[in-house]
């Protein structure tokens, strides 16, 4: 693949895709927590241990197994983003996917700066792309996929614009 043919996925579109994945995975985790742990009346410590184990397991399945098989995640697919090996141009390997997942943790530990790198890197690479030898590219989408991406973006913006202030106004209820 020639480099001029590649359209790299930039910071903002990757952020939207990551937000979709974040909401999706956290919804599954919350459903598990309230559907399994809470009814069993487990202690807080046991719930946290089970929750961490479940979170690690689902993150491995989603970001490693699923992404290796499909080349993308659900959030990335909505925006036409696919992850490939930088040198080969082929789908990422399981090893690269595991390194990327560890890199996500590193990016969060750097207060998100690992993700922000995509805004400044010429190939729009993040910390996890750099350490895994991968790159995120955008592929052309059909009209239906573009409509889904627009809808998802509107929902995300509404969640931030409406949900953010509601959360701030009611923070005392959540912390009491």
Rosetta blueprint (number, residue, H / E / L):
1 X L
2 X L
3 X H
4 X H
5 X H
6 X L
7 X L
8 X E
9 X L
10 X L
11 X H
12 X H
13 X H
14 X H
15 X H
16 X H
17 X H
18 X H
19 X H
20 X H
21 X H
22 X H
23 X H
24 X H
25 X H
26 X H
27 X H
28 X H
29 X H
30 X H
31 X H
32 X H
33 X H
34 X H
35 X H
36 X H
37 X H
38 X L
39 X L
40 X L
41 X L
42 X L
43 X L
44 X H
45 X H
46 X H
47 X H
48 X H
49 X H
50 X H
51 X H
52 X H
53 X H
54 X H
55 X H
56 X H
57 X H
58 X H
59 X H
60 X H
61 X H
62 X H
63 X H
64 X H
65 X H
66 X H
67 X H
68 X H
69 X H
70 X H
71 X L
72 X L
73 X L
74 X H
75 X H
76 X H
77 X H
78 X H
79 X L
80 X L
81 X E
82 X E
83 X E
84 X E
85 X E
86 X L
87 X L
88 X L
89 X L
90 X L
91 X E
92 X L
93 X L
94 X H
95 X H
96 X H
97 X H
98 X H
99 X H
100 X H
101 X H
102 X H
103 X H
104 X H
105 X H
106 X H
107 X H
108 X H
109 X H
110 X L
111 X L
112 X L
113 X H
114 X H
115 X H
116 X H
117 X H
118 X H
119 X H
120 X L
121 X L
122 X L
123 X L
124 X L
125 X L
126 X L
127 X H
128 X H
129 X H
130 X H
131 X H
132 X H
133 X L
134 X E
135 X E
136 X E
137 X E
138 X E
139 X L
140 X L
141 X L
142 X L
143 X H
144 X H
145 X H
146 X H
147 X H
148 X H
149 X H
150 X H
151 X H
152 X H
153 X H
154 X H
155 X H
156 X H
157 X H
158 X H
159 X H
160 X H
161 X H
162 X H
163 X H
164 X H
165 X H
166 X H
167 X H
168 X H
169 X H
170 X L
171 X H
172 X H
173 X H
174 X H
175 X H
176 X L
